Each structure stands twice: as structure tokens, then as C-alpha cells.
Amino acid sequence: RVAQGGSPEVFVTLMVEITLLVVTAIVSFLVSRIFKGTAFHGALYLIGWGVLLYGIGDSHILAWMYTGKESVYPALGPASSSIAHAFGVGLGFILVVLGLYKIASSRRSVTSNEQIG
């Protein structure tokens, strides 16, 4: 049941998106364990946390749509779910970009190891 004014289509889309983000985070954490001790370990770990924070941010909007209450955190004011969503998605995006940057910068260490070996 979606709260009055909420869109069932957006609700389903957010449910699918959050599920895929959680699965992506789990896969990223598991693959980072495989690459432990390499340049990719930290990068995949950052990407996993970034995607997970993105999902947490989206869950605030989903909870708002489901319950109709946006003021979850009184200290943040009446639009607290939207603010929490923005922080979660923003911080998640920054962590994913940092992880991708680490992957791009680790290319140098991978190619230098191939030339040595």
C-alpha cells in the first residue's frame, strides 16, 4: 500500500533498485575479498560501501512513499527524508567515483607488474 499522493510505479521501481543495489554491494564486498592484497581490494570495497549508501538513501524515499511521513529525523526539519536521501545518494556517489578512480589509477601498478613478470 502506497501512501496517498505516492506513485505505485515509483514504489516498485525503488524496490527493484534498492534490491539491485544491495546485491551489487554484496558482490562488490565478496570480490574485494578475492582481490585482498591487490590494488583492486580497496577500490571494490569503496564501491561496495558507495552502492550500499546509495541504497540506504533510496530507502528513505521509499519509506516516505510507503508511510506518507517525511519528517523522520526531526533535527533535519520537515523534509528530513529528502535530506537523508540526498546525503546517502551523494556520499554513495562520491565513494563509487573514488573506487572507480582507484581502479583507474591501479592500472599503472598492474601494467608495471606485467612488464616485470
BAFI-816406 format. One line per 5 residues: number of its first residue (from 1); their letters; for each residue z, y, x of N, C-alpha, C. Coordinates in Angstrom, 2 decimals. Layout:
BEGIN
NUM	a	Z/Y/X/Z/Y/X/Z/Y/X  ...
***
This chain:
BEGIN
1	rvaqg	0.00/-1.18/0.85/0.00/0.00/0.00/0.00/1.23/0.89  -0.99/2.07/0.69/-1.11/3.31/1.45/-0.52/4.44/0.63  0.20/5.35/1.27/0.82/6.47/0.57/-0.25/7.34/-0.09  0.17/8.06/-1.12/-0.75/8.93/-1.83/-1.37/9.95/-0.86  -2.66/10.10/-0.93/-3.36/11.00/-0.03/-3.87/10.30/1.21
6	gspev	-3.41/9.07/1.46/-3.87/8.29/2.61/-5.13/7.52/2.28  -5.92/7.24/3.26/-7.17/6.53/3.05/-7.02/5.06/3.46  -7.31/4.12/2.55/-7.20/2.70/2.90/-8.13/2.31/4.05  -9.30/2.94/4.11/-10.25/2.62/5.18/-9.68/3.01/6.55  -9.08/4.20/6.61/-8.49/4.66/7.88/-7.30/3.77/8.23
11	fvtlm	-6.53/3.37/7.23/-5.39/2.48/7.46/-5.84/1.17/8.10  -6.88/0.55/7.54/-7.40/-0.72/8.08/-7.97/-0.49/9.48  -8.68/0.60/9.66/-9.24/0.91/10.99/-8.13/1.06/12.02  -7.06/1.75/11.67/-5.94/1.91/12.60/-5.25/0.57/12.87  -5.13/-0.27/11.86/-4.53/-1.60/12.08/-5.36/-2.41/13.07
16	veitl	-6.67/-2.41/12.89/-7.55/-3.14/13.80/-7.48/-2.52/15.19  -7.49/-1.19/15.27/-7.45/-0.51/16.56/-6.15/-0.80/17.30  -5.03/-0.73/16.62/-3.74/-0.99/17.27/-3.67/-2.44/17.73  -4.17/-3.36/16.93/-4.17/-4.77/17.33/-5.01/-4.96/18.59  -6.19/-4.37/18.63/-7.04/-4.50/19.81/-6.44/-3.82/21.03
21	lvvta	-5.75/-2.69/20.82/-5.10/-2.01/21.95/-3.97/-2.86/22.53  -3.20/-3.50/21.68/-2.10/-4.35/22.16/-2.67/-5.56/22.91  -3.72/-6.18/22.37/-4.35/-7.32/23.04/-4.92/-6.88/24.39  -5.56/-5.71/24.43/-6.11/-5.19/25.68/-5.01/-4.94/26.70  -3.89/-4.39/26.26/-2.77/-4.15/27.17/-2.23/-5.46/27.73
26	ivsfl	-2.09/-6.47/26.88/-1.58/-7.77/27.35/-2.54/-8.37/28.38  -3.84/-8.34/28.09/-4.82/-8.87/29.03/-4.78/-8.09/30.34  -4.65/-6.78/30.25/-4.59/-5.96/31.47/-3.36/-6.31/32.31  -2.21/-6.49/31.67/-1.00/-6.87/32.41/-1.15/-8.25/33.05  -1.73/-9.20/32.32/-1.91/-10.55/32.87/-2.90/-10.55/34.04
31	vsrif	-3.99/-9.80/33.91/-4.96/-9.74/35.00/-4.37/-9.00/36.20  -3.53/-8.00/35.95/-2.90/-7.29/37.08/-1.99/-8.23/37.87  -1.39/-9.20/37.19/-0.56/-10.19/37.90/-1.42/-11.09/38.78  -2.64/-11.39/38.32/-3.56/-12.21/39.12/-3.93/-11.47/40.40  -4.13/-10.15/40.29/-4.54/-9.34/41.44/-3.36/-8.77/42.22
36	kgtaf	-2.18/-9.34/42.05/-0.98/-8.84/42.74/-1.22/-8.84/44.26  -0.87/-7.74/44.87/-1.06/-7.60/46.31/-2.42/-7.03/46.69  -3.25/-6.74/45.71/-4.56/-6.14/45.99/-4.58/-4.70/45.48  -5.68/-4.04/45.74/-5.83/-2.66/45.29/-5.96/-2.56/43.77  -6.33/-3.65/43.12/-6.54/-3.62/41.67/-5.26/-3.81/40.86
41	hgaly	-4.20/-4.30/41.49/-2.96/-4.58/40.77/-2.41/-3.32/40.09  -2.19/-2.28/40.85/-1.63/-1.04/40.30/-2.55/-0.38/39.29  -3.85/-0.46/39.53/-4.81/0.15/38.62/-4.78/-0.53/37.25  -4.78/-1.85/37.24/-4.75/-2.57/35.97/-3.41/-2.41/35.26  -2.35/-2.28/36.04/-1.03/-2.03/35.47/-1.00/-0.68/34.76
46	ligwg	-1.56/0.36/35.40/-1.64/1.69/34.77/-2.49/1.65/33.50  -3.60/0.94/33.56/-4.47/0.83/32.39/-3.73/0.12/31.25  -2.99/-0.93/31.58/-2.22/-1.64/30.55/-1.20/-0.73/29.86  -0.45/0.05/30.65/0.53/0.97/30.07/-0.16/2.07/29.27  -1.29/2.56/29.79/-2.01/3.62/29.08/-2.51/3.16/27.73
51	vllyg	-3.07/1.96/27.68/-3.58/1.43/26.42/-2.42/1.15/25.46  -1.31/0.68/25.99/-0.14/0.41/25.15/0.41/1.72/24.56  0.50/2.77/25.37/0.96/4.07/24.85/0.00/4.63/23.82  -1.27/4.41/24.03/-2.26/4.83/23.04/-2.00/4.14/21.70  -1.71/2.85/21.74/-1.39/2.10/20.52/-0.10/2.58/19.87
56	igdsh	0.89/2.92/20.67/2.15/3.44/20.12/1.90/4.78/19.44  1.07/5.62/20.07/0.72/6.90/19.45/0.01/6.70/18.12  -0.92/5.76/18.08/-1.62/5.48/16.83/-0.70/4.91/15.76  0.32/4.18/16.17/1.24/3.59/15.19/2.02/4.67/14.44  2.23/5.83/15.06/2.91/6.93/14.37/2.07/7.44/13.19
61	ilawm	0.77/7.56/13.41/-0.11/7.99/12.33/-0.17/6.90/11.25  -0.20/5.65/11.69/-0.24/4.54/10.73/1.03/4.53/9.87  2.18/4.72/10.49/3.44/4.76/9.74/3.46/5.93/8.77  2.92/7.05/9.18/2.85/8.22/8.31/1.97/7.91/7.10  0.82/7.27/7.33/-0.08/6.94/6.22/0.57/5.93/5.28
66	ytgke	1.33/4.99/5.83/1.92/3.93/5.01/3.11/4.44/4.21  3.95/5.26/4.84/5.17/5.72/4.17/5.02/7.06/3.50  4.10/7.88/3.97/3.95/9.23/3.42/4.93/10.22/4.04  5.78/9.75/4.98/6.75/10.63/5.65/6.24/10.94/7.05  5.98/12.22/7.31/5.53/12.60/8.64/6.68/13.05/9.52
71	svypa	7.73/13.51/8.94/8.84/14.04/9.73/9.78/12.91/10.15  9.35/12.13/11.14/10.14/11.01/11.62/11.18/11.47/12.64  10.79/12.41/13.48/11.69/12.95/14.51/12.02/14.40/14.15  13.17/14.64/13.54/13.50/16.00/13.08/13.46/17.06/14.18  13.75/16.68/15.41/13.75/17.66/16.50/12.35/18.22/16.77
76	lgpas	11.31/17.45/16.42/9.93/17.90/16.66/9.36/18.70/15.50  10.09/18.80/14.40/9.63/19.59/13.26/8.95/18.75/12.20  8.35/19.43/11.22/7.78/18.71/10.07/6.54/17.88/10.39  5.86/18.16/11.47/4.66/17.41/11.85/4.95/16.48/13.01  6.13/15.87/13.02/6.55/15.10/14.19/5.70/13.86/14.44
81	ssiah	5.18/13.22/13.40/4.32/12.05/13.62/3.03/12.45/14.32  2.48/13.57/13.93/1.25/14.06/14.58/1.53/14.45/16.03  2.68/15.05/16.28/3.04/15.43/17.65/3.25/14.18/18.50  3.97/13.18/17.96/4.19/11.93/18.69/2.87/11.22/18.95  1.97/11.26/17.98/0.64/10.68/18.16/-0.10/11.36/19.30
86	afgvg	-0.06/12.69/19.31/-0.76/13.44/20.36/-0.18/13.13/21.74  1.15/13.05/21.85/1.77/12.73/23.14/1.41/11.31/23.59  1.51/10.35/22.67/1.21/8.96/23.02/-0.22/8.77/23.44  -1.15/9.31/22.66/-2.57/9.18/22.97/-2.91/9.96/24.24  -2.36/11.17/24.37/-2.64/11.99/25.56/-2.14/11.34/26.84
91	lgfil	-0.89/10.90/26.83/-0.33/10.26/28.02/-1.04/8.93/28.30  -1.36/8.19/27.25/-2.10/6.94/27.43/-3.46/7.18/28.05  -4.15/8.21/27.58/-5.46/8.54/28.13/-5.36/8.90/29.61  -4.34/9.68/29.96/-4.15/10.07/31.37/-3.89/8.84/32.23  -3.07/7.89/31.76/-2.79/6.69/32.54/-4.03/5.82/32.71
96	vvlgl	-4.84/5.71/31.66/-6.08/4.92/31.76/-7.03/5.58/32.77  -7.16/6.89/32.71/-8.03/7.60/33.66/-7.52/7.42/35.08  -6.20/7.50/35.29/-5.65/7.27/36.63/-5.92/5.84/37.11  -5.80/4.88/36.20/-6.10/3.49/36.56/-7.56/3.32/36.93  -8.45/3.93/36.17/-9.87/3.84/36.49/-10.18/4.54/37.81
101	ykias	-9.49/5.65/38.08/-9.68/6.34/39.35/-9.22/5.45/40.51  -8.09/4.76/40.31/-7.61/3.85/41.36/-8.60/2.72/41.61  -9.23/2.22/40.54/-10.24/1.18/40.72/-11.43/1.74/41.50  -11.86/2.95/41.13/-12.99/3.56/41.83/-12.65/3.83/43.29  -11.44/4.28/43.56/-11.07/4.58/44.94/-10.78/3.31/45.74
106	srrsv	-10.44/2.22/45.07/-10.19/0.96/45.79/-11.49/0.30/46.22  -12.59/0.80/45.76/-13.89/0.27/46.17/-14.05/0.35/47.69  -13.52/1.41/48.27/-13.62/1.57/49.72/-12.90/0.45/50.46  -11.71/0.09/49.99/-10.95/-0.97/50.67/-11.61/-2.33/50.45  -12.23/-2.53/49.30/-12.90/-3.81/49.05/-14.12/-3.94/49.93
111	tsneq	-14.93/-2.88/50.02/-16.14/-2.96/50.85/-15.80/-3.04/52.35  -14.72/-2.38/52.77/-14.34/-2.48/54.18/-13.84/-3.88/54.51  -13.14/-4.54/53.58/-12.69/-5.91/53.79/-13.86/-6.87/53.87  -14.91/-6.63/53.07/-16.08/-7.48/53.11/-16.82/-7.34/54.44  -16.85/-6.14/54.99/-17.53/-5.92/56.26/-16.77/-6.56/57.41
116	ig	-15.44/-6.58/57.30/-14.62/-7.18/58.36/-14.77/-8.69/58.32  -14.70/-9.27/57.09/-14.72/-10.72/56.93/-16.07/-11.26/57.13
***
